Amino acid sequence: MTVVAENRVAIVTGAAAGMGAATARLFAKEGTRVVVCDVDVAQGEAVAHDIASRGGEAIFVQTDVSDEGEVAALIAAAVDHYGRLDHAVNNAGIAAGNAPIAELDMALFDRIVAVNLRGVALCMKYEIGQMMRQGGGGAIVNIASTAAVRPRLNTAAYVASKHAVVGLTKSGSIEYAPHGIRVNAVMPGVIATPMVEATLKRIGKSEAEASAELSLLGRLGRPDEVAQASLWLCSDAASFVTGHSMAVDAGFLSR
């Protein structure tokens, strides 16, 4: 059953791999025209081509979400190609560094905040602006993290950025609900993505160890499981849901 109406248009940032790629593919499968956005040209184009090869509609737009000019150009490209914007999944993010606050590398802190927080704020600014201009409302999903609720050691920059994403989500929901624009967040737990794999390698922890610590179901989550949550929140089935942060975490936050 189609959950998101056909012929709607969605932007997915950070869509070259992991949760973003899974989200772009799922939206396209449900009949949505997708703008695949990432800094990685080769992998981003590959995702767009894969969608097209399966009968979906997608274009790729290279974008650094921390750059305001590039974000503005992303929205313009989406509208130039498809004529409108109905949904956005602001998924682009980075996780790097492994130090307590007293030993923070501030250049790295600034980069994490620039992508994870500034990037979401910029995307919301231009996505909402377009939705306001065209009328008819819209739905935005910001990808946060369980770290927005339960901090983990030595990840202060990431934790702070994801807390702020939840704050942006709530602010957007109360400001634009009168215009029919819903803004929600998804908080993934430990998901089998290249970013998580790199993090586990850096901290010297196996998937089995991470699963035992962070998942009641004894396994890592799949990117498509997070994509399903974003799809539902953008769909008309979630028409009474805004300002909500949905955990997709195998029960991690329930402990």
PAZA-611843 format. One line per 3 residues: number of its first residue (from 0); their letters; for each residue x, y, z of N, C-alpha, C. Coordinates in Angstrom, 2 decimals, m for minus. Example, Ala and Ser with C-alpha at 12.3 -4.5 7.8 and 13.67 -1.06 7.14 Angstrom:
<pts>
0 = AS = 13.19:m5.69:7.80:12.30:m4.50:7.80:13.20:m3.30:7.80; 12.85:m2.25:7.08:13.67:m1.06:7.14:12.90:0.03:7.87 $
</pts>
This chain:
<pts>
0 = MTV = 0.84:m1.20:0.00:0.00:0.00:0.00:0.87:1.24:0.00; 0.57:2.18:m0.87:1.32:3.42:m0.92:1.00:4.25:0.31; 2.04:4.69:1.01:1.86:5.45:2.24:2.01:6.94:1.97 $
3 = VAE = 3.02:7.32:1.19:3.17:8.71:0.77:2.57:8.83:m0.62; 1.72:9.82:m0.83:1.02:9.93:m2.10:1.97:10.03:m3.27; 1.59:9.41:m4.36:2.40:9.48:m5.57:2.52:10.91:m6.06 $
6 = NRV = 3.64:11.17:m6.72:3.92:12.46:m7.36:4.27:13.57:m6.38; 4.36:13.26:m5.11:4.93:14.24:m4.20:6.44:14.26:m4.38; 7.06:15.30:m3.87:8.50:15.50:m4.05:9.17:15.57:m2.68 $
9 = AIV = 10.25:14.82:m2.53:10.97:14.79:m1.25:12.46:15.00:m1.48; 13.08:15.74:m0.59:14.54:15.85:m0.52:15.02:14.96:0.61; 16.08:14.20:0.36:16.73:13.42:1.41:18.20:13.81:1.42 $
12 = TGA = 18.66:14.39:2.53:20.07:14.77:2.62:20.89:13.62:3.20; 22.18:13.63:2.89:23.03:12.53:3.33:22.56:11.22:2.76; 22.15:11.25:1.50:21.46:10.09:0.90:22.37:9.19:0.08 $
15 = AAG = 23.67:9.36:0.18:24.57:8.54:m0.62:24.79:7.15:m0.03; 24.48:6.98:1.26:24.74:5.70:1.91:23.88:5.60:3.17; 23.88:4.43:3.76:23.26:4.24:5.06:21.78:4.56:5.10 $
18 = MGA = 21.36:5.23:6.18:19.95:5.52:6.38:19.41:6.45:5.30; 20.22:7.40:4.85:19.76:8.32:3.82:19.47:7.61:2.50; 20.36:6.72:2.09:20.14:5.97:0.86:18.91:5.08:0.98 $
21 = ATA = 18.76:4.42:2.12:17.58:3.57:2.34:16.30:4.40:2.29; 16.36:5.60:2.85:15.18:6.48:2.86:14.83:6.93:1.45; 15.83:7.35:0.70:15.58:7.78:m0.68:14.96:6.65:m1.50 $
24 = RLF = 15.50:5.45:m1.36:14.97:4.31:m2.12:13.54:3.97:m1.70; 13.26:4.03:m0.41:11.92:3.69:0.06:10.89:4.72:m0.40; 11.20:6.00:m0.28:10.28:7.03:m0.75:9.99:6.84:m2.24 $
27 = AKE = 11.05:6.60:m3.01:10.86:6.41:m4.46:10.00:5.19:m4.75; 10.21:4.12:m4.00:9.42:2.91:m4.18:7.93:3.19:m3.95; 7.64:4.13:m3.05:6.25:4.47:m2.73:5.67:5.53:m3.67 $
30 = GTR = 6.42:5.89:m4.71:5.89:6.79:m5.72:6.28:8.24:m5.58; 7.15:8.55:m4.61:7.60:9.92:m4.42:8.78:10.21:m5.34; 8.81:11.40:m5.91:9.96:11.85:m6.69:11.00:12.39:m5.72 $
33 = VVV = 12.22:11.90:m5.84:13.23:12.12:m4.79:14.41:12.92:m5.31; 14.83:13.88:m4.48:16.07:14.60:m4.71:17.11:14.04:m3.75; 18.07:13.32:m4.30:19.14:12.70:m3.52:20.23:13.75:m3.32 $
36 = CDV = 20.57:14.03:m2.07:21.53:15.09:m1.75:22.67:14.51:m0.92; 23.91:14.85:m1.28:25.07:14.42:m0.52:26.29:15.17:m1.02; 27.37:15.11:m0.24:28.64:15.66:m0.72:29.37:14.67:m1.61 $
39 = DVA = 29.04:13.40:m1.49:29.70:12.34:m2.24:29.01:12.18:m3.60; 29.66:12.66:m4.64:29.06:12.65:m5.97:28.89:11.23:m6.50; 29.94:10.44:m6.43:29.88:9.10:m7.03:28.79:8.24:m6.39 $
42 = QGE = 28.77:8.19:m5.07:27.77:7.35:m4.40:26.38:7.96:m4.50; 26.29:9.28:m4.44:24.99:9.92:m4.56:24.37:9.69:m5.92; 25.16:9.83:m6.97:24.66:9.56:m8.31:24.28:8.09:m8.47 $
45 = AVA = 25.04:7.21:m7.82:24.73:5.79:m7.91:23.37:5.47:m7.28; 23.05:6.12:m6.17:21.74:5.92:m5.54:20.63:6.41:m6.46; 20.81:7.60:m7.05:19.80:8.14:m7.96:19.61:7.24:m9.18 $
48 = HDI = 20.71:6.74:m9.72:20.62:5.85:m10.88:19.94:4.53:m10.51; 20.23:4.03:m9.31:19.61:2.78:m8.86:18.10:2.96:m8.74; 17.67:4.09:m8.20:16.24:4.37:m8.08:15.60:4.39:m9.47 $
51 = ASR = 16.25:5.08:m10.40:15.71:5.17:m11.76:15.65:3.80:m12.42; 16.65:2.96:m12.16:16.68:1.63:m12.78:15.56:0.73:m12.28; 15.01:1.09:m11.13:13.90:0.31:m10.54:12.55:0.93:m10.84 $
54 = GGE = 12.54:1.92:m11.73:11.28:2.53:m12.15:10.88:3.76:m11.36; 11.75:4.22:m10.44:11.44:5.41:m9.66:11.97:6.67:m10.33; 11.70:7.82:m9.71:12.18:9.09:m10.21:13.10:9.72:m9.18 $
57 = AIF = 14.30:10.08:m9.61:15.26:10.70:m8.70:16.29:11.50:m9.47; 16.74:12.58:m8.85:17.89:13.32:m9.34:18.88:13.45:m8.20; 20.14:13.71:m8.54:21.16:13.92:m7.53:21.62:15.36:m7.58 $
60 = VQT = 21.75:15.98:m6.39:22.29:17.33:m6.29:23.38:17.32:m5.22; 24.61:17.58:m5.63:25.71:17.63:m4.67:25.52:18.84:m3.75; 25.56:18.61:m2.44:25.31:19.68:m1.49:26.08:19.45:m0.20 $
63 = DVS = 26.77:20.50:0.25:27.31:20.56:1.61:26.27:21.29:2.43; 25.58:20.60:3.31:24.45:21.21:4.02:24.88:22.30:5.00; 26.17:22.40:5.29:26.64:23.46:6.17:26.86:24.78:5.44 $
66 = DEG = 26.72:24.76:4.11:26.94:25.94:3.27:25.58:26.50:2.84; 25.27:27.72:3.24:23.95:28.27:2.97:23.68:28.41:1.48; 24.67:28.84:0.72:24.47:28.97:m0.71:24.15:27.65:m1.38 $
69 = EVA = 24.82:26.58:m0.94:24.56:25.27:m1.53:23.18:24.73:m1.14; 22.75:25.01:0.07:21.41:24.57:0.48:20.34:25.32:m0.31; 20.54:26.63:m0.48:19.58:27.39:m1.28:19.52:26.85:m2.71 $
72 = ALI = 20.69:26.49:m3.25:20.75:25.94:m4.61:20.08:24.57:m4.68; 20.18:23.79:m3.61:19.52:22.48:m3.56:18.01:22.63:m3.69; 17.44:23.54:m2.91:15.99:23.74:m2.96:15.58:24.24:m4.34 $
75 = AAA = 16.36:25.17:m4.87:16.06:25.70:m6.21:16.11:24.61:m7.26; 17.09:23.71:m7.16:17.21:22.61:m8.12:16.01:21.67:m8.03; 15.58:21.38:m6.81:14.42:20.51:m6.62:13.18:21.12:m7.27 $
78 = VDH = 12.98:22.41:m7.04:11.79:23.08:m7.58:11.89:23.25:m9.09; 13.09:23.57:m9.59:13.28:23.69:m11.04:12.95:22.38:m11.74; 13.34:21.26:m11.11:13.17:19.97:m11.77:11.76:19.40:m11.59 $
81 = YGR = 11.23:19.50:m10.37:9.96:18.84:m10.06:8.80:19.81:m9.81; 9.09:21.09:m9.67:8.03:22.07:m9.55:7.55:22.40:m8.15; 7.97:21.62:m7.15:7.49:21.86:m5.79:8.32:21.04:m4.80 $
84 = LDH = 8.02:21.20:m3.53:8.65:20.40:m2.49:7.61:20.09:m1.43; 7.40:18.80:m1.16:6.38:18.37:m0.20:6.97:17.82:1.09; 8.11:17.14:0.98:8.70:16.47:2.14:10.22:16.65:2.14 $
87 = AVN = 10.79:16.55:3.32:12.25:16.55:3.44:12.65:15.67:4.61; 13.68:14.90:4.41:14.29:14.13:5.49:15.72:14.64:5.63; 15.96:15.40:6.69:17.27:16.01:6.92:18.13:15.03:7.71 $
90 = NAG = 18.81:14.19:6.95:19.54:13.06:7.50:21.05:13.28:7.58; 21.59:14.21:6.80:23.04:14.38:6.74:23.62:14.66:8.12; 24.66:13.92:8.44:25.30:14.13:9.74:26.62:13.40:9.81 $
93 = IAA = 27.45:13.80:10.76:28.74:13.15:10.96:28.92:12.84:12.44; 29.71:11.82:12.72:30.10:11.48:14.08:31.60:11.25:14.07; 32.31:12.05:14.82:33.77:11.93:14.84:34.26:12.40:16.20 $
96 = GNA = 35.48:12.01:16.52:36.05:12.44:17.79:35.73:11.46:18.90; 36.58:11.42:19.89:36.42:10.48:20.99:37.20:11.00:22.18; 36.73:12.12:22.74:37.47:12.76:23.82:36.51:13.39:24.82 $
99 = PIA = 36.90:13.46:26.09:36.08:14.16:27.07:36.11:15.67:26.81; 35.18:16.40:27.42:35.02:17.82:27.13:36.31:18.59:27.38; 37.05:18.27:28.44:38.27:19.00:28.76:39.37:18.82:27.71 $
102 = ELD = 39.18:17.85:26.82:40.18:17.60:25.78:39.62:17.80:24.37; 38.54:18.55:24.25:37.89:18.74:22.96:38.81:19.40:21.95; 38.77:18.87:20.74:39.36:19.53:19.57:38.28:20.47:19.04 $
105 = MAL = 38.44:21.76:19.25:37.37:22.70:18.93:37.14:22.83:17.43; 38.15:22.58:16.63:37.95:22.60:15.18:37.01:21.45:14.78; 37.22:20.29:15.38:36.34:19.15:15.12:34.95:19.41:15.69 $
108 = FDR = 34.86:20.00:16.87:33.58:20.36:17.46:32.80:21.26:16.51; 33.48:22.28:15.98:32.82:23.22:15.07:32.32:22.52:13.81; 33.09:21.55:13.29:32.69:20.84:12.07:31.46:19.97:12.33 $
111 = IVA = 31.45:19.28:13.46:30.29:18.45:13.79:29.04:19.31:13.94; 29.15:20.43:14.64:28.01:21.32:14.81:27.60:21.93:13.48; 28.57:22.25:12.63:28.25:22.84:11.33:27.40:21.91:10.47 $
114 = VNL = 27.72:20.62:10.48:26.96:19.66:9.66:25.67:19.25:10.37; 25.80:18.82:11.62:24.66:18.20:12.31:23.60:19.19:12.75; 24.02:20.40:13.10:23.06:21.40:13.60:22.82:22.52:12.59 $
117 = RGV = 23.87:23.21:12.20:23.71:24.27:11.21:23.09:23.72:9.93; 23.54:22.52:9.53:23.01:21.91:8.32:21.51:21.68:8.39; 21.03:21.19:9.52:19.59:20.97:9.69:18.85:22.30:9.71 $
120 = ALC = 19.42:23.29:10.41:18.77:24.60:10.47:18.67:25.23:9.09; 19.75:25.15:8.31:19.72:25.71:6.96:18.71:24.99:6.07; 18.71:23.67:6.15:17.76:22.92:5.33:16.33:23.28:5.71 $
123 = MKY = 16.04:23.35:7.00:14.70:23.73:7.42:14.33:25.12:6.93; 15.28:26.05:7.03:15.02:27.43:6.59:14.54:27.47:5.15; 15.24:26.80:4.27:14.90:26.87:2.84:13.77:25.92:2.46 $
126 = EIG = 13.70:24.77:3.13:12.56:23.86:2.87:11.24:24.50:3.28; 11.22:25.05:4.48:10.00:25.69:4.96:9.65:26.91:4.12; 10.67:27.67:3.73:10.41:28.82:2.87:9.72:28.43:1.58 $
129 = QMM = 10.17:27.34:0.96:9.54:26.86:m0.27:8.13:26.36:m0.02; 7.94:25.62:1.06:6.61:25.11:1.38:5.63:26.26:1.64; 6.12:27.31:2.27:5.27:28.47:2.52:4.89:29.16:1.22 $
132 = RQG = 5.84:29.30:0.33:5.57:29.98:m0.94:4.55:29.23:m1.79; 4.65:27.92:m1.81:3.76:27.17:m2.69:2.41:26.87:m2.03; 2.36:26.92:m0.70:1.13:26.62:0.01:0.85:25.13:0.06 $
135 = GGG = m0.12:24.76:0.86:m0.51:23.35:0.92:0.17:22.54:1.99; 1.01:23.18:2.80:1.66:22.46:3.89:2.84:21.62:3.44; 3.21:20.67:4.28:4.34:19.81:4.00:4.75:19.06:5.25 $
138 = AIV = 5.75:18.21:5.14:6.23:17.45:6.29:7.74:17.31:6.23; 8.38:17.58:7.35:9.83:17.51:7.47:10.18:16.55:8.59; 11.17:15.71:8.36:11.71:14.83:9.39:13.19:15.13:9.56 $
141 = NIA = 13.60:15.41:10.78:15.01:15.62:11.10:15.54:14.37:11.79; 16.70:13.90:11.34:17.28:12.70:11.96:18.15:13.13:13.13; 17.69:12.80:14.32:18.43:13.09:15.54:19.17:11.81:15.97 $
144 = STA = 19.05:11.42:17.20:19.73:10.23:17.71:19.23:9.96:19.12; 19.36:8.73:19.58:19.09:8.46:20.99:20.05:9.24:21.88; 21.17:9.68:21.31:22.11:10.52:22.05:21.49:11.86:22.41 $
147 = AVR = 20.38:12.22:21.78:19.67:13.45:22.13:18.92:13.30:23.46; 18.80:12.07:23.94:18.12:11.81:25.20:19.08:11.24:26.24; 19.93:10.32:25.78:20.87:9.67:26.70:22.30:9.84:26.18 $
150 = PRL = 23.05:10.75:26.76:24.44:10.99:26.30:25.32:9.77:26.52; 26.33:9.67:25.67:27.33:8.64:25.84:28.68:9.30:26.07; 29.56:8.60:26.74:30.85:9.16:27.13:31.65:9.63:25.92 $
153 = NTA = 32.33:10.75:26.10:33.35:11.24:25.16:32.80:11.56:23.77; 31.54:11.94:23.69:30.94:12.30:22.41:30.17:13.62:22.54; 30.72:14.56:23.28:29.98:15.77:23.64:29.51:16.57:22.43 $
156 = AYV = 30.35:16.71:21.42:29.95:17.51:20.25:28.77:16.86:19.55; 28.82:15.57:19.34:27.73:14.85:18.69:26.46:14.92:19.54; 26.62:14.65:20.84:25.47:14.68:21.75:24.81:16.05:21.75 $
159 = ASK = 25.63:17.10:21.84:25.09:18.46:21.86:24.36:18.78:20.56; 24.94:18.36:19.44:24.32:18.66:18.15:22.98:17.97:18.01; 22.87:16.74:18.50:21.62:16.00:18.36:20.56:16.49:19.35 $
162 = HAV = 20.96:16.92:20.55:20.01:17.59:21.43:19.42:18.81:20.72; 20.29:19.56:20.06:19.84:20.78:19.39:18.91:20.48:18.22; 19.12:19.36:17.53:18.23:18.98:16.44:16.81:18.75:16.97 $
165 = VGL = 16.69:18.14:18.12:15.37:17.96:18.73:14.76:19.32:19.06; 15.59:20.25:19.55:15.09:21.59:19.84:14.61:22.31:18.59; 15.35:22.20:17.50:14.94:22.80:16.24:13.61:22.19:15.76 $
168 = TKS = 13.50:20.90:15.93:12.28:20.20:15.52:11.06:20.75:16.27; 11.19:20.88:17.57:10.08:21.40:18.38:9.77:22.85:17.98; 10.82:23.66:17.79:10.60:25.05:17.40:9.89:25.15:16.06 $
171 = GSI = 10.34:24.35:15.10:9.70:24.36:13.79:8.26:23.92:13.84; 7.96:22.97:14.72:6.59:22.46:14.80:5.63:23.52:15.32; 6.05:24.30:16.31:5.12:25.29:16.86:5.03:26.53:15.98 $
174 = EYA = 6.08:26.82:15.25:6.06:28.01:14.40:5.25:27.81:13.12; 5.26:26.59:12.58:4.68:26.39:11.26:3.47:25.47:11.22; 3.04:24.98:12.37:1.78:24.21:12.40:0.61:25.01:11.82 $
177 = PHG = 0.51:26.32:12.08:m0.61:27.07:11.49:m0.61:27.07:9.97; 0.52:26.73:9.37:0.63:26.71:7.91:0.54:25.28:7.35; 0.21:24.32:8.22:0.07:22.95:7.76:1.39:22.24:7.53 $
180 = IRV = 2.47:22.77:8.07:3.79:22.14:7.92:4.11:21.41:9.22; 4.24:20.10:9.11:4.56:19.27:10.27:6.07:19.03:10.32; 6.64:19.11:11.52:8.07:18.89:11.71:8.27:17.90:12.84 $
183 = NAV = 8.87:16.77:12.53:9.13:15.72:13.51:10.59:15.27:13.42; 10.98:14.44:14.36:12.34:13.89:14.36:12.29:12.38:14.55; 13.31:11.72:14.06:13.53:10.30:14.32:14.84:10.18:15.08 $
186 = MPG = 14.83:9.38:16.13:16.03:9.16:16.94:16.48:7.72:16.79; 17.35:7.45:15.83:17.83:6.07:15.65:18.72:5.64:16.82; 18.64:4.35:17.10:19.60:3.75:18.02:20.83:3.34:17.23 $
189 = VIA = 21.38:2.20:17.56:22.58:1.73:16.86:22.13:1.01:15.58; 22.50:1.60:14.45:22.05:1.13:13.14:23.28:0.72:12.32; 23.14:m0.33:11.56:24.26:m0.84:10.76:24.49:0.06:9.55 $
192 = TPM = 25.22:1.14:9.76:25.58:2.08:8.69:27.09:2.23:8.64; 27.62:2.76:7.54:29.07:2.99:7.49:29.58:3.88:8.63; 28.76:4.88:9.04:29.19:5.76:10.13:29.30:5.01:11.45 $
195 = VEA = 28.33:4.14:11.73:28.37:3.36:12.96:29.51:2.35:12.92; 29.70:1.73:11.76:30.80:0.78:11.63:32.14:1.46:11.90; 32.32:2.68:11.38:33.56:3.42:11.60:33.72:3.79:13.07 $
198 = TLK = 32.62:4.16:13.71:32.67:4.52:15.12:33.04:3.32:15.98; 32.43:2.17:15.70:32.74:0.97:16.47:34.20:0.58:16.30; 34.70:0.72:15.10:36.11:0.40:14.85:37.02:1.34:15.63 $
201 = RIG = 36.63:2.64:15.66:37.47:3.62:16.34:37.53:3.37:17.84; 36.41:2.93:18.43:36.39:2.73:19.88:36.71:1.28:20.27; 36.97:0.44:19.26:37.38:m0.93:19.53:36.28:m1.82:20.07 $
204 = KSE = 35.07:m1.64:19.54:33.94:m2.44:20.02:33.34:m3.22:18.86; 32.99:m4.47:19.09:32.40:m5.30:18.04:30.91:m5.03:17.93; 30.29:m5.48:16.81:28.85:m5.34:16.64:28.10:m6.10:17.73 $
207 = AEA = 28.61:m7.26:18.08:27.96:m8.07:19.11:27.98:m7.34:20.45; 29.10:m6.72:20.77:29.19:m5.97:22.03:28.25:m4.76:22.02; 28.22:m4.06:20.89:27.34:m2.90:20.78:25.88:m3.31:20.88 $
210 = SAE = 25.53:m4.43:20.25:24.15:m4.90:20.29:23.73:m5.27:21.71; 24.62:m5.93:22.43:24.31:m6.34:23.80:24.10:m5.13:24.70; 24.83:m4.07:24.44:24.76:m2.87:25.28:23.62:m1.94:24.88 $
213 = LSL = 23.31:m1.87:23.57:22.46:m0.81:23.07:21.14:m1.27:22.45; 20.88:m2.56:22.43:19.67:m3.07:21.78:19.04:m4.18:22.59; 17.75:m4.04:22.90:17.05:m5.12:23.59:16.79:m6.31:22.67 $
216 = LGR = 16.90:m6.09:21.37:16.62:m7.16:20.41:17.87:m7.94:20.01; 19.02:m7.57:20.55:20.22:m8.34:20.34:20.84:m8.20:18.97; 20.54:m7.13:18.25:21.13:m6.91:16.94:21.15:m5.41:16.64 $
219 = LGR = 21.95:m5.04:15.65:21.92:m3.68:15.15:20.67:m3.47:14.31; 20.19:m2.25:14.26:19.07:m1.93:13.39:19.51:m1.86:11.94; 18.54:m1.94:11.04:18.81:m1.81:9.61:18.43:m0.41:9.14 $
222 = PDE = 19.15:0.13:8.18:18.79:1.46:7.66:17.35:1.56:7.19; 16.82:0.47:6.59:15.44:0.54:6.10:14.42:0.63:7.22; 14.78:0.18:8.43:13.87:0.29:9.55:13.71:1.74:10.00 $
225 = VAQ = 14.79:2.50:9.89:14.72:3.94:10.18:13.97:4.65:9.05; 14.23:4.22:7.82:13.54:4.82:6.67:12.03:4.68:6.79; 11.56:3.55:7.29:10.12:3.35:7.43:9.50:4.37:8.39 $
228 = ASL = 10.24:4.71:9.44:9.73:5.71:10.39:9.63:7.08:9.72; 10.63:7.45:8.95:10.60:8.74:8.25:9.46:8.77:7.24; 9.26:7.66:6.54:8.18:7.58:5.56:6.83:7.79:6.24 $
231 = WLC = 6.61:7.11:7.35:5.33:7.25:8.05:5.12:8.68:8.54; 6.15:9.29:9.10:6.00:10.65:9.62:5.71:11.66:8.52; 6.16:11.39:7.31:5.86:12.28:6.19:4.50:11.99:5.57 $
234 = SDA = 3.93:10.85:5.88:2.71:10.42:5.21:1.47:11.04:5.84; 0.36:10.95:5.12:m0.91:11.43:5.65:m1.39:10.58:6.83; m0.84:9.39:6.98:m1.19:8.57:8.14:m0.75:9.22:9.44 $
237 = ASF = 0.24:10.12:9.35:0.75:10.83:10.53:0.28:12.28:10.55; m0.89:12.53:9.98:m1.35:13.91:9.80:m1.61:14.65:11.11; m1.72:13.93:12.25:m1.95:14.57:13.54:m0.69:14.53:14.41 $
240 = VTG = 0.46:14.29:13.78:1.71:14.16:14.52:2.66:15.28:14.11; 3.04:16.11:15.07:4.07:17.13:14.83:4.76:17.45:16.15; 6.01:17.85:16.06:6.80:18.15:17.26:7.24:16.93:18.02 $
243 = HSM = 7.15:15.76:17.40:7.43:14.50:18.07:8.81:13.98:17.68; 9.51:13.39:18.65:10.78:12.72:18.37:10.58:11.22:18.61; 10.61:10.46:17.54:10.32:9.02:17.57:11.61:8.21:17.68 $
246 = AVD = 11.73:7.42:18.73:12.88:6.54:18.87:12.70:5.28:18.04; 13.73:4.95:17.27:13.79:3.68:16.53:15.07:3.02:17.02; 14.96:2.34:18.17:16.16:2.04:18.96:16.18:0.68:19.61 $
249 = AGF = 15.27:m0.22:19.23:15.20:m1.55:19.84:15.12:m1.47:21.37; 14.42:m0.46:21.86:14.17:m0.36:23.29:15.30:0.22:24.13; 16.34:0.75:23.48:17.50:1.27:24.23:17.07:2.31:25.27 $
252 = LSR = 16.20:3.23:24.90:15.83:4.31:25.81:14.86:3.86:26.90; 14.36:2.64:26.80:13.42:2.16:27.83:14.14:1.61:29.04; 15.45:1.42:28.96:16.17:0.85:30.08:16.52:1.91:31.12 $
</pts>
